[in-house]
Amino acid sequence: MVPHPLSTPLTHTEVVEAAARLLGTAVRTPLLRCDALDAATGGRVFLKPECLQRTGSFKFRGAYNRLSSLSQAERDGGVVAYSSGNHAQGVAAAARLLGLRAAIIMPSDAPSLKVERTRADGAEIIFYDRLTESREALAATLAETRGATIIPPFDDRHVAAGQGTSGLEVAEDLAAMGITADLALVCCGGGGLTAGFAIGSGLPTIAVEPQGYDDVGLSLAAGHIIPVSNPGPTRCDALQTLRMGELTFATLAAVGARGIWVTEAEAARAVAFAFRELKLVVEPGGAVALAAALAGTVDLHGKTAIVMLSGGNVDPKVFADCLAQS
């Protein structure tokens, strides 16, 4: 396929091609139902638990699709990625499976669990200060020095297409059951998963972000990209993206997606709900879509909805705090 510029929306064909590369390697996560969730929302909700994916999040899909698409010359140079944890783990695992060298630039305050898991897959870790240093600039310098290929966390066609295979699976599973969904709620940071899911599933898609990091929602409403301003602390470390990508904006704008946000308390309650009612461990950033459903931020009464659980790599103390506060 001839590469498209990032300003051109992602295509369904790209997602289908990614699914072929991931077949037999990525986990085909199921659709789950929960009576308590239906009762709480007044709708019929199907959960897509990407917390059960390899490395504990959807990020493996995009990382493996991107790395498996590299030329031999690019593979020889290795890869460089930047991430607070889930993309780091996805790239590290994919690199290990494909026999590639990987260096990951991670914030110094990244959860220790994510750092340990990334290192366990053989990746080199380089820390930076997310408030004073540019991870993109560090990655560019490192890649130039080593002759490596940068693997962006979301603003990359192969990465977003890989994430979109989760949506493709949802569409196939719903069709097999003879069910038509009305909408999907998807956890959103830079928009790679949300954009890919929208294209792969064909469903009306709502991006769900943490309060204070709702740049995707603001950008889509304004018609142009608006970066996060004055970011504050959040438990949703996986979603602390300060600016959505050109590709993700173009794709989400093309499908008419919109964004909403949830509070820290709502995200914590969703983590606790997933543990108590679903028997699943979900990180705060991976639970924001569920939080929106439970809080009634989107009215699901009488509707059939898909809710993404995007990751389960939660620090034990954060997890305990979420359970205690809900």
C-alpha positions in Angstrom: 0.0 0.0 0.0 1.3 3.5 -0.9 1.6 5.5 2.4 -0.9 8.2 2.9 0.0 11.6 4.6 -1.1 11.9 8.2 -3.8 14.5 7.2 -5.6 11.7 5.2 -8.1 9.7 7.4 -7.3 6.1 8.1 -9.0 3.6 5.8 -10.9 0.3 6.5 -8.5 -1.5 4.1 -5.5 -0.5 6.3 -7.3 -2.1 9.4 -8.1 -5.3 7.5 -4.4 -5.5 6.4 -3.3 -5.1 10.0 -5.7 -7.8 11.1 -3.9 -10.2 8.7 -0.5 -9.4 10.2 -1.8 -9.8 13.8 -3.7 -13.1 13.1 -2.4 -15.7 15.5 -0.2 -13.3 17.4 -2.5 -10.8 19.1 -5.3 -12.1 21.4 -8.8 -11.9 20.0 -10.4 -10.4 23.1 -14.1 -11.4 23.6 -17.2 -9.3 24.1 -18.5 -9.5 27.7 -21.9 -8.8 29.2 -22.7 -7.9 32.8 -26.2 -7.7 34.3 -25.2 -5.2 36.9 -23.8 -2.9 34.2 -27.0 -3.1 32.1 -29.0 -2.4 35.2 -26.8 0.6 36.1 -27.0 2.1 32.6 -30.5 1.0 31.4 -29.0 -0.2 28.2 -27.4 -3.3 26.7 -23.6 -3.0 27.1 -20.9 -5.1 25.6 -17.4 -4.7 27.0 -14.3 -5.1 24.9 -11.6 -6.1 27.5 -8.3 -5.2 26.0 -6.9 -5.5 29.5 -6.7 -9.2 28.5 -4.5 -8.4 25.4 -0.8 -9.3 25.3 1.1 -6.9 27.5 -2.2 -6.0 29.2 -3.4 -3.3 26.8 -4.5 -2.7 23.2 -1.1 -1.2 22.5 0.4 -4.5 21.4 -1.8 -4.5 18.3 -0.4 -1.3 16.9 3.2 -1.9 17.9 3.3 -5.4 16.3 1.6 -4.2 13.1 4.1 -1.3 12.8 7.2 -3.4 13.6 6.2 -6.3 11.3 5.8 -3.8 8.5 9.4 -2.6 8.7 11.9 -3.3 5.9 14.9 -5.4 6.6 17.1 -2.4 6.6 14.9 -0.7 9.2 14.8 -3.8 11.3 18.6 -3.9 11.4 18.7 -0.4 12.9 16.3 -1.2 15.7 13.4 0.9 17.0 12.9 3.8 19.4 9.6 4.6 21.1 8.4 7.0 23.7 5.6 6.1 26.2 4.4 6.3 29.8 4.1 2.6 29.8 1.5 0.7 27.7 3.0 1.6 24.3 6.4 0.9 25.8 5.4 -2.6 26.7 3.7 -3.2 23.4 6.8 -2.1 21.4 9.1 -4.1 23.7 7.1 -7.3 23.4 6.7 -6.9 19.6 10.4 -6.2 19.2 11.3 -9.3 21.3 9.0 -11.5 19.1 10.5 -10.1 15.9 14.1 -10.1 17.1 14.6 -6.4 17.0 16.5 -4.0 19.3 14.3 -1.5 21.1 15.0 1.6 23.2 12.0 3.2 25.0 12.0 6.8 26.3 9.8 6.8 29.5 8.8 9.5 31.9 10.6 9.4 35.2 7.3 9.1 37.0 6.0 6.2 35.0 4.4 3.4 37.1 7.0 1.0 38.3 5.0 -1.9 37.1 5.1 -0.7 33.5 8.8 0.1 33.7 9.5 -3.4 35.0 7.4 -5.1 32.4 9.0 -3.1 29.6 12.5 -4.0 30.9 11.6 -7.7 31.2 10.9 -7.8 27.5 14.5 -6.8 26.8 14.0 -3.1 25.9 16.5 -0.4 26.9 14.8 2.3 29.0 15.8 6.0 29.0 14.0 8.2 31.5 13.0 11.9 30.9 11.1 14.6 32.8 7.7 14.9 31.1 7.3 18.6 32.3 10.7 19.9 31.2 11.9 17.7 28.4 10.4 16.8 25.0 10.2 13.0 24.5 9.8 13.6 20.7 13.0 15.6 20.6 14.9 13.0 22.6 13.6 10.2 20.4 14.5 12.0 17.2 18.1 12.5 18.5 18.5 8.9 19.6 17.0 7.5 16.4 19.4 9.7 14.2 22.4 8.7 16.3 21.6 4.9 16.1 20.0 4.8 12.7 16.8 3.5 14.4 13.1 3.9 13.4 10.8 5.9 15.6 7.5 4.1 16.5 5.0 6.8 17.6 2.4 5.9 20.1 -0.6 7.0 18.0 0.1 9.3 15.1 1.2 6.6 12.7 -0.9 4.8 10.1 0.3 1.3 10.9 0.0 1.9 14.6 -3.6 3.3 14.4 -4.6 0.5 12.0 -3.3 -2.1 14.4 -5.4 -0.6 17.2 -8.4 -0.6 14.8 -8.3 -4.4 14.7 -10.1 -4.3 18.0 -13.0 -2.5 16.3 -12.9 -4.9 13.4 -13.3 -7.8 15.9 -16.3 -6.1 17.5 -18.0 -5.6 14.2 -17.5 -9.3 13.3 -18.7 -10.5 16.7 -21.8 -8.4 16.6 -22.6 -9.5 13.1 -22.2 -13.1 14.2 -24.8 -12.5 16.9 -27.1 -10.6 14.7 -26.8 -7.5 16.9 -26.5 -3.9 15.8 -24.9 -1.5 18.3 -25.9 2.2 18.5 -22.5 3.6 19.6 -19.1 2.9 21.2 -17.3 4.6 24.1 -13.6 4.4 23.7 -10.8 5.4 26.1 -8.7 8.2 24.5 -5.3 9.8 24.9 -3.8 10.7 21.6 -6.6 9.2 19.6 -5.0 6.2 18.0 -7.3 3.6 19.5 -10.4 5.8 19.1 -9.7 6.6 15.5 -8.7 3.0 14.6 -11.7 1.6 16.5 -14.1 4.0 14.7 -12.8 2.8 11.3 -12.6 -0.8 12.2 -16.0 -1.1 13.8 -18.0 1.4 11.7 -19.8 2.5 14.8 -20.5 6.0 16.0 -17.7 6.6 18.4 -17.3 8.8 21.4 -13.8 9.5 22.7 -13.6 9.5 26.6 -10.8 11.4 28.3 -9.8 12.3 31.8 -10.8 15.7 33.1 -8.2 18.3 32.2 -6.9 16.2 29.4 -9.9 16.5 27.1 -8.0 18.0 24.2 -9.5 15.5 21.7 -13.0 16.5 22.6 -12.2 20.2 22.5 -10.3 19.8 19.2 -13.2 17.9 17.5 -15.7 20.5 18.7 -13.5 23.4 17.5 -12.5 21.9 14.1 -8.8 22.2 14.7 -6.3 20.7 17.1 -6.2 22.3 20.6 -3.4 21.1 22.9 -3.8 20.5 26.6 -3.2 23.6 28.7 -2.2 23.6 32.3 -2.3 19.8 32.8 -2.7 18.6 36.3 -2.0 15.3 38.0 -4.2 12.3 37.1 -4.3 8.6 37.9 -4.9 8.0 34.2 -1.2 8.0 33.3 -2.0 6.1 30.1 -4.0 9.1 28.8 -1.7 12.0 29.7 -1.2 13.0 26.0 -0.8 16.7 25.6 -1.8 16.9 21.9 -3.7 14.6 19.6 -2.1 13.7 16.2 -2.8 14.9 12.7 -3.9 11.4 11.6 -6.1 10.9 14.6 -7.8 14.3 14.2 -8.3 13.8 10.5 -9.9 10.4 11.0 -12.1 11.3 14.0 -13.3 14.5 12.3 -14.1 12.6 9.1 -16.4 10.1 11.0 -18.1 12.8 13.0 -16.8 11.6 16.4 -17.1 13.7 19.5 -15.4 13.7 22.9 -16.4 13.7 26.6 -14.5 13.6 29.9 -14.9 12.0 33.2 -13.6 12.9 36.7 -10.9 11.2 38.7 -13.5 10.0 41.1 -15.6 8.5 38.3 -12.6 6.7 36.9 -11.8 5.3 40.3 -15.3 4.0 40.7 -15.1 2.4 37.3 -11.9 0.6 38.3 -13.7 -0.7 41.5 -16.8 -1.7 39.5 -14.7 -3.7 37.0 -13.0 -5.5 39.9 -16.1 -6.3 41.9 -18.7 -7.0 39.2 -16.6 -8.1 36.2 -13.7 -9.7 38.1 -11.3 -7.8 35.9 -8.3 -5.6 36.8 -8.4 -2.4 34.8 -6.2 0.7 35.2 -7.8 4.1 35.6 -7.0 5.2 32.1 -8.4 2.0 30.8 -11.6 2.5 32.7 -12.7 6.0 31.6 -15.1 4.7 29.0 -16.7 2.5 31.6 -16.7 5.5 33.9 -18.7 7.5 31.4 -21.3 4.7 31.0 -21.7 4.3 34.8 -21.8 8.1 35.5 -24.5 8.6 32.8 -22.2 11.0 31.0 -23.7 9.4 27.9 -27.3 8.3 28.1 -27.3 4.6 27.3 -30.9 3.9 28.3 -32.6 1.7 25.7 -29.4 1.6 23.6 -26.9 -1.1 22.7 -23.3 0.1 23.4 -19.8 -1.1 23.2 -17.5 0.0 26.0 -13.7 -0.3 25.7 -11.6 -1.5 28.6 -8.3 -0.5 27.1 -5.7 -1.6 29.7 -5.0 -3.3 33.0 -1.5 -2.3 33.9 -2.2 -0.5 37.2 0.1 0.2 40.0 -0.9 -1.8 43.1 -1.2 1.3 45.3 -3.3 3.2 42.8 -5.5 0.1 42.4 -5.9 -0.1 46.2 -6.7 3.6 46.4 -9.4 3.2 43.7 -11.0 0.4 45.6 -10.9 2.2 48.9 -12.4 5.5 47.5 -15.3 3.9 45.7 
